[in-house]
Amino acid sequence: MQLEDYNNCVKTHADAVFRFILKQIKDRDAAKDIVQDAFEKMWKKLDSIDASKAKSYLFTVAYNQMIDHIRKNKRIQLKEEFKDETKIGYQTNSNTKEVLMNALTRLNETQKSLIMLKDYEGYNYEEIGKIMSLNESQVKVYLHRARLALRDYLVKPENVL
C-alpha cells in the first residue's frame, strides 16, 4: 500500500468505521480512540497491506479493538432474560429509529455487530467472516438468529407502540 492509498483510505473509510464503532459502544470519545488506533496499526503495517483489502483490514482491526475495549471496561453485560420493567410501555408518538435502537440494544455483541456489518455497512458474508473471525456458515447462522430476535421484539405491540 502506498502513502496515497493510505490517505485515500482515511478519506473514504474513516466515517464508516467511526459510525460502526459508535453504534456498538455508544461512547463518542472511545469510538474516536478506537478508529485512531486502527489507522495507526494500518500505518505501521503499510508495506504489508494490499490497497484493495484496506477497508476489510481496517474494519477487522477496529472491530478487534472495540472487543478489547469492551472487555477491558466491562460495559456490556449480556442477559438471558429481560425483566418486565425493561419493556417499553405504550408511546403515543412512536419513533421508528428509537424502536430499532431499542431492539438492537437487546442483541448480544456478536449479533449486533453482524446486523450492523451486513445491513448497515453492506458487507457480504465472506467479508463479515474475515472481520469477525467467523466462517461463512457461522455468519449466516448468527445473522439469522439475530434477525429472528429482532423480529420477535418488533412484532410485539407493547414494544413498538
Rosetta constraint file for C-alpha pairs under 8 A:
AtomPair CA 1 CA 5 HARMONIC 6.06 0.50
AtomPair CA 1 CA 6 HARMONIC 6.86 0.50
AtomPair CA 1 CA 46 HARMONIC 5.64 0.50
AtomPair CA 1 CA 47 HARMONIC 5.68 0.50
AtomPair CA 1 CA 48 HARMONIC 7.15 0.50
AtomPair CA 1 CA 49 HARMONIC 5.65 0.50
AtomPair CA 1 CA 50 HARMONIC 5.48 0.50
AtomPair CA 1 CA 51 HARMONIC 4.98 0.50
AtomPair CA 2 CA 6 HARMONIC 6.35 0.50
AtomPair CA 2 CA 46 HARMONIC 7.25 0.50
AtomPair CA 2 CA 47 HARMONIC 7.52 0.50
AtomPair CA 2 CA 51 HARMONIC 7.73 0.50
AtomPair CA 3 CA 7 HARMONIC 6.23 0.50
AtomPair CA 4 CA 8 HARMONIC 6.11 0.50
AtomPair CA 5 CA 9 HARMONIC 6.05 0.50
AtomPair CA 5 CA 51 HARMONIC 6.30 0.50
AtomPair CA 6 CA 10 HARMONIC 6.29 0.50
AtomPair CA 6 CA 43 HARMONIC 7.65 0.50
AtomPair CA 6 CA 46 HARMONIC 7.71 0.50
AtomPair CA 6 CA 51 HARMONIC 7.82 0.50
AtomPair CA 7 CA 11 HARMONIC 6.33 0.50
AtomPair CA 8 CA 12 HARMONIC 6.12 0.50
AtomPair CA 9 CA 13 HARMONIC 5.66 0.50
AtomPair CA 9 CA 14 HARMONIC 7.47 0.50
AtomPair CA 9 CA 54 HARMONIC 7.09 0.50
AtomPair CA 9 CA 55 HARMONIC 7.22 0.50
AtomPair CA 10 CA 14 HARMONIC 5.23 0.50
AtomPair CA 10 CA 39 HARMONIC 7.75 0.50
AtomPair CA 13 CA 17 HARMONIC 6.14 0.50
AtomPair CA 13 CA 55 HARMONIC 6.85 0.50
AtomPair CA 14 CA 18 HARMONIC 6.09 0.50
AtomPair CA 14 CA 35 HARMONIC 7.30 0.50
AtomPair CA 15 CA 19 HARMONIC 6.07 0.50
AtomPair CA 16 CA 20 HARMONIC 6.15 0.50
AtomPair CA 16 CA 121 HARMONIC 7.63 0.50
AtomPair CA 17 CA 21 HARMONIC 6.22 0.50
AtomPair CA 17 CA 35 HARMONIC 6.73 0.50
AtomPair CA 17 CA 58 HARMONIC 7.82 0.50
AtomPair CA 17 CA 59 HARMONIC 6.38 0.50
AtomPair CA 17 CA 62 HARMONIC 7.27 0.50
AtomPair CA 18 CA 22 HARMONIC 5.91 0.50
AtomPair CA 18 CA 31 HARMONIC 6.20 0.50
AtomPair CA 18 CA 32 HARMONIC 6.66 0.50
AtomPair CA 18 CA 35 HARMONIC 6.10 0.50
AtomPair CA 19 CA 23 HARMONIC 6.02 0.50
AtomPair CA 20 CA 24 HARMONIC 6.56 0.50
AtomPair CA 20 CA 116 HARMONIC 6.95 0.50
AtomPair CA 20 CA 117 HARMONIC 7.74 0.50
AtomPair CA 20 CA 121 HARMONIC 7.88 0.50
AtomPair CA 21 CA 25 HARMONIC 6.32 0.50
AtomPair CA 21 CA 26 HARMONIC 7.97 0.50
AtomPair CA 21 CA 31 HARMONIC 5.60 0.50
AtomPair CA 21 CA 34 HARMONIC 7.79 0.50
AtomPair CA 21 CA 35 HARMONIC 7.89 0.50
AtomPair CA 21 CA 62 HARMONIC 7.50 0.50
AtomPair CA 21 CA 63 HARMONIC 7.37 0.50
AtomPair CA 21 CA 66 HARMONIC 6.93 0.50
AtomPair CA 22 CA 26 HARMONIC 5.08 0.50
AtomPair CA 22 CA 27 HARMONIC 6.20 0.50
AtomPair CA 22 CA 28 HARMONIC 6.12 0.50
AtomPair CA 22 CA 31 HARMONIC 5.36 0.50
AtomPair CA 24 CA 109 HARMONIC 7.72 0.50
AtomPair CA 24 CA 112 HARMONIC 7.34 0.50
AtomPair CA 24 CA 113 HARMONIC 7.11 0.50
AtomPair CA 25 CA 30 HARMONIC 7.99 0.50
AtomPair CA 25 CA 31 HARMONIC 7.30 0.50
AtomPair CA 25 CA 66 HARMONIC 7.86 0.50
AtomPair CA 25 CA 70 HARMONIC 7.75 0.50
AtomPair CA 26 CA 31 HARMONIC 7.89 0.50
AtomPair CA 27 CA 31 HARMONIC 6.04 0.50
AtomPair CA 28 CA 32 HARMONIC 6.24 0.50
AtomPair CA 29 CA 33 HARMONIC 6.29 0.50
AtomPair CA 30 CA 34 HARMONIC 6.14 0.50
AtomPair CA 31 CA 35 HARMONIC 6.20 0.50
AtomPair CA 31 CA 66 HARMONIC 7.97 0.50
AtomPair CA 32 CA 36 HARMONIC 6.06 0.50
AtomPair CA 33 CA 37 HARMONIC 6.06 0.50
AtomPair CA 34 CA 38 HARMONIC 6.14 0.50
AtomPair CA 34 CA 62 HARMONIC 6.20 0.50
AtomPair CA 34 CA 65 HARMONIC 6.09 0.50
AtomPair CA 34 CA 66 HARMONIC 6.51 0.50
AtomPair CA 35 CA 39 HARMONIC 6.29 0.50
AtomPair CA 35 CA 62 HARMONIC 6.10 0.50
AtomPair CA 36 CA 40 HARMONIC 6.14 0.50
AtomPair CA 37 CA 41 HARMONIC 6.17 0.50
AtomPair CA 37 CA 62 HARMONIC 7.72 0.50
AtomPair CA 37 CA 65 HARMONIC 7.82 0.50
AtomPair CA 38 CA 42 HARMONIC 6.25 0.50
AtomPair CA 38 CA 58 HARMONIC 6.29 0.50
AtomPair CA 38 CA 61 HARMONIC 5.58 0.50
AtomPair CA 38 CA 62 HARMONIC 5.21 0.50
AtomPair CA 38 CA 65 HARMONIC 7.36 0.50
AtomPair CA 39 CA 43 HARMONIC 6.06 0.50
AtomPair CA 39 CA 58 HARMONIC 7.09 0.50
AtomPair CA 40 CA 44 HARMONIC 6.29 0.50
AtomPair CA 41 CA 45 HARMONIC 6.42 0.50
AtomPair CA 41 CA 61 HARMONIC 7.83 0.50
AtomPair CA 42 CA 46 HARMONIC 5.84 0.50
AtomPair CA 42 CA 49 HARMONIC 7.80 0.50
AtomPair CA 42 CA 57 HARMONIC 7.94 0.50
AtomPair CA 42 CA 58 HARMONIC 7.02 0.50
AtomPair CA 45 CA 49 HARMONIC 6.43 0.50
AtomPair CA 49 CA 53 HARMONIC 7.23 0.50
AtomPair CA 49 CA 54 HARMONIC 6.70 0.50
AtomPair CA 50 CA 54 HARMONIC 6.36 0.50
AtomPair CA 53 CA 57 HARMONIC 6.17 0.50
AtomPair CA 54 CA 58 HARMONIC 5.95 0.50
AtomPair CA 55 CA 59 HARMONIC 6.20 0.50
AtomPair CA 56 CA 60 HARMONIC 6.07 0.50
AtomPair CA 56 CA 127 HARMONIC 6.90 0.50
AtomPair CA 56 CA 130 HARMONIC 7.77 0.50
AtomPair CA 56 CA 131 HARMONIC 6.65 0.50
AtomPair CA 57 CA 61 HARMONIC 6.16 0.50
AtomPair CA 57 CA 131 HARMONIC 7.47 0.50
AtomPair CA 58 CA 62 HARMONIC 6.07 0.50
AtomPair CA 59 CA 63 HARMONIC 5.87 0.50
AtomPair CA 59 CA 131 HARMONIC 6.36 0.50
AtomPair CA 60 CA 64 HARMONIC 6.19 0.50
AtomPair CA 60 CA 130 HARMONIC 7.23 0.50
AtomPair CA 60 CA 131 HARMONIC 4.19 0.50
AtomPair CA 60 CA 132 HARMONIC 6.71 0.50
AtomPair CA 61 CA 65 HARMONIC 6.09 0.50
AtomPair CA 61 CA 131 HARMONIC 7.85 0.50
AtomPair CA 62 CA 66 HARMONIC 6.07 0.50
AtomPair CA 63 CA 67 HARMONIC 6.29 0.50
AtomPair CA 63 CA 131 HARMONIC 7.15 0.50
AtomPair CA 63 CA 132 HARMONIC 7.27 0.50
AtomPair CA 64 CA 68 HARMONIC 6.24 0.50
AtomPair CA 64 CA 132 HARMONIC 7.85 0.50
AtomPair CA 65 CA 69 HARMONIC 6.14 0.50
AtomPair CA 66 CA 70 HARMONIC 6.15 0.50
AtomPair CA 67 CA 71 HARMONIC 6.13 0.50
AtomPair CA 68 CA 72 HARMONIC 5.97 0.50
AtomPair CA 69 CA 73 HARMONIC 6.13 0.50
AtomPair CA 70 CA 74 HARMONIC 5.52 0.50
AtomPair CA 70 CA 75 HARMONIC 6.04 0.50
AtomPair CA 70 CA 76 HARMONIC 6.76 0.50
AtomPair CA 71 CA 75 HARMONIC 7.66 0.50
AtomPair CA 78 CA 108 HARMONIC 6.21 0.50
AtomPair CA 82 CA 86 HARMONIC 6.46 0.50
AtomPair CA 82 CA 87 HARMONIC 7.82 0.50
AtomPair CA 83 CA 87 HARMONIC 7.36 0.50
AtomPair CA 87 CA 158 HARMONIC 7.69 0.50
AtomPair CA 87 CA 159 HARMONIC 6.67 0.50
AtomPair CA 88 CA 158 HARMONIC 6.44 0.50
AtomPair CA 88 CA 159 HARMONIC 5.19 0.50
AtomPair CA 88 CA 160 HARMONIC 7.77 0.50
AtomPair CA 89 CA 158 HARMONIC 6.02 0.50
AtomPair CA 89 CA 159 HARMONIC 6.88 0.50
AtomPair CA 89 CA 161 HARMONIC 7.46 0.50
AtomPair CA 90 CA 158 HARMONIC 6.09 0.50
AtomPair CA 90 CA 159 HARMONIC 7.72 0.50
AtomPair CA 90 CA 160 HARMONIC 7.92 0.50
AtomPair CA 90 CA 161 HARMONIC 5.18 0.50
AtomPair CA 91 CA 161 HARMONIC 5.25 0.50
AtomPair CA 92 CA 161 HARMONIC 6.89 0.50
AtomPair CA 93 CA 161 HARMONIC 7.95 0.50
AtomPair CA 94 CA 99 HARMONIC 7.69 0.50
AtomPair CA 94 CA 160 HARMONIC 7.00 0.50
AtomPair CA 94 CA 161 HARMONIC 5.90 0.50
AtomPair CA 95 CA 99 HARMONIC 6.29 0.50
AtomPair CA 96 CA 100 HARMONIC 6.16 0.50
AtomPair CA 97 CA 101 HARMONIC 6.12 0.50
AtomPair CA 98 CA 102 HARMONIC 6.09 0.50
AtomPair CA 99 CA 103 HARMONIC 6.17 0.50
AtomPair CA 99 CA 154 HARMONIC 7.91 0.50
AtomPair CA 99 CA 159 HARMONIC 7.46 0.50
AtomPair CA 99 CA 160 HARMONIC 6.22 0.50
AtomPair CA 100 CA 104 HARMONIC 6.11 0.50
AtomPair CA 101 CA 105 HARMONIC 6.21 0.50
AtomPair CA 102 CA 106 HARMONIC 6.72 0.50
AtomPair CA 103 CA 107 HARMONIC 7.21 0.50
AtomPair CA 103 CA 150 HARMONIC 5.99 0.50
AtomPair CA 103 CA 153 HARMONIC 6.41 0.50
AtomPair CA 103 CA 154 HARMONIC 7.06 0.50
AtomPair CA 104 CA 112 HARMONIC 6.29 0.50
AtomPair CA 104 CA 150 HARMONIC 7.16 0.50
AtomPair CA 105 CA 112 HARMONIC 7.73 0.50
AtomPair CA 107 CA 111 HARMONIC 5.85 0.50
AtomPair CA 107 CA 112 HARMONIC 5.65 0.50
AtomPair CA 107 CA 146 HARMONIC 6.90 0.50
AtomPair CA 107 CA 149 HARMONIC 7.35 0.50
AtomPair CA 107 CA 150 HARMONIC 7.79 0.50
AtomPair CA 108 CA 112 HARMONIC 6.08 0.50
AtomPair CA 109 CA 113 HARMONIC 6.18 0.50
AtomPair CA 110 CA 114 HARMONIC 6.18 0.50
AtomPair CA 110 CA 142 HARMONIC 7.99 0.50
AtomPair CA 111 CA 115 HARMONIC 6.23 0.50
AtomPair CA 111 CA 142 HARMONIC 6.43 0.50
AtomPair CA 111 CA 143 HARMONIC 6.40 0.50
AtomPair CA 111 CA 145 HARMONIC 7.81 0.50
AtomPair CA 111 CA 146 HARMONIC 5.20 0.50
AtomPair CA 112 CA 116 HARMONIC 6.18 0.50
AtomPair CA 112 CA 146 HARMONIC 7.39 0.50
AtomPair CA 113 CA 117 HARMONIC 6.03 0.50
AtomPair CA 114 CA 118 HARMONIC 5.98 0.50
AtomPair CA 114 CA 128 HARMONIC 7.31 0.50
AtomPair CA 114 CA 139 HARMONIC 7.41 0.50
AtomPair CA 114 CA 142 HARMONIC 7.64 0.50
AtomPair CA 114 CA 143 HARMONIC 5.98 0.50
AtomPair CA 114 CA 146 HARMONIC 8.00 0.50
AtomPair CA 115 CA 119 HARMONIC 5.54 0.50
AtomPair CA 115 CA 120 HARMONIC 7.07 0.50
AtomPair CA 115 CA 143 HARMONIC 6.59 0.50
AtomPair CA 115 CA 146 HARMONIC 7.22 0.50
AtomPair CA 115 CA 147 HARMONIC 7.71 0.50
AtomPair CA 116 CA 120 HARMONIC 4.82 0.50
AtomPair CA 116 CA 121 HARMONIC 6.27 0.50
AtomPair CA 117 CA 121 HARMONIC 4.88 0.50
AtomPair CA 117 CA 122 HARMONIC 6.18 0.50
AtomPair CA 117 CA 123 HARMONIC 5.78 0.50
AtomPair CA 117 CA 128 HARMONIC 6.72 0.50
AtomPair CA 118 CA 122 HARMONIC 4.83 0.50
AtomPair CA 118 CA 123 HARMONIC 5.02 0.50
AtomPair CA 118 CA 124 HARMONIC 6.50 0.50
AtomPair CA 118 CA 125 HARMONIC 7.57 0.50
AtomPair CA 118 CA 128 HARMONIC 7.37 0.50
AtomPair CA 119 CA 123 HARMONIC 7.76 0.50
AtomPair CA 123 CA 127 HARMONIC 6.01 0.50
AtomPair CA 123 CA 128 HARMONIC 6.18 0.50
AtomPair CA 124 CA 128 HARMONIC 6.26 0.50
AtomPair CA 125 CA 129 HARMONIC 6.08 0.50
AtomPair CA 125 CA 136 HARMONIC 5.76 0.50
AtomPair CA 125 CA 139 HARMONIC 6.37 0.50
AtomPair CA 125 CA 140 HARMONIC 7.04 0.50
AtomPair CA 126 CA 130 HARMONIC 6.41 0.50
AtomPair CA 126 CA 135 HARMONIC 7.59 0.50
AtomPair CA 126 CA 136 HARMONIC 5.67 0.50
AtomPair CA 127 CA 131 HARMONIC 6.24 0.50
AtomPair CA 128 CA 132 HARMONIC 6.03 0.50
AtomPair CA 128 CA 134 HARMONIC 7.76 0.50
AtomPair CA 128 CA 136 HARMONIC 8.00 0.50
AtomPair CA 128 CA 139 HARMONIC 7.14 0.50
AtomPair CA 129 CA 133 HARMONIC 5.44 0.50
AtomPair CA 129 CA 134 HARMONIC 4.46 0.50
AtomPair CA 129 CA 135 HARMONIC 5.23 0.50
AtomPair CA 129 CA 136 HARMONIC 5.64 0.50
AtomPair CA 129 CA 138 HARMONIC 7.97 0.50
AtomPair CA 129 CA 139 HARMONIC 6.15 0.50
AtomPair CA 130 CA 134 HARMONIC 6.54 0.50
AtomPair CA 130 CA 135 HARMONIC 7.62 0.50
AtomPair CA 134 CA 138 HARMONIC 6.03 0.50
AtomPair CA 134 CA 139 HARMONIC 6.36 0.50
AtomPair CA 135 CA 139 HARMONIC 6.38 0.50
AtomPair CA 136 CA 140 HARMONIC 6.34 0.50
AtomPair CA 137 CA 141 HARMONIC 6.20 0.50
AtomPair CA 138 CA 142 HARMONIC 5.90 0.50
AtomPair CA 139 CA 143 HARMONIC 5.84 0.50
AtomPair CA 140 CA 144 HARMONIC 6.02 0.50
AtomPair CA 141 CA 145 HARMONIC 6.25 0.50
AtomPair CA 142 CA 146 HARMONIC 6.11 0.50
AtomPair CA 143 CA 147 HARMONIC 6.16 0.50
AtomPair CA 144 CA 148 HARMONIC 6.20 0.50
AtomPair CA 145 CA 149 HARMONIC 6.19 0.50
AtomPair CA 146 CA 150 HARMONIC 6.24 0.50
AtomPair CA 147 CA 151 HARMONIC 6.03 0.50
AtomPair CA 148 CA 152 HARMONIC 6.02 0.50
AtomPair CA 149 CA 153 HARMONIC 6.27 0.50
AtomPair CA 150 CA 154 HARMONIC 6.03 0.50
AtomPair CA 151 CA 155 HARMONIC 5.99 0.50
AtomPair CA 152 CA 156 HARMONIC 6.97 0.50
AtomPair CA 153 CA 159 HARMONIC 6.78 0.50
AtomPair CA 154 CA 159 HARMONIC 6.45 0.50
AtomPair CA 154 CA 160 HARMONIC 6.29 0.50
AtomPair CA 155 CA 159 HARMONIC 7.79 0.50
AtomPair CA 155 CA 160 HARMONIC 7.58 0.50
AtomPair CA 156 CA 160 HARMONIC 6.69 0.50
AtomPair CA 157 CA 161 HARMONIC 5.71 0.50
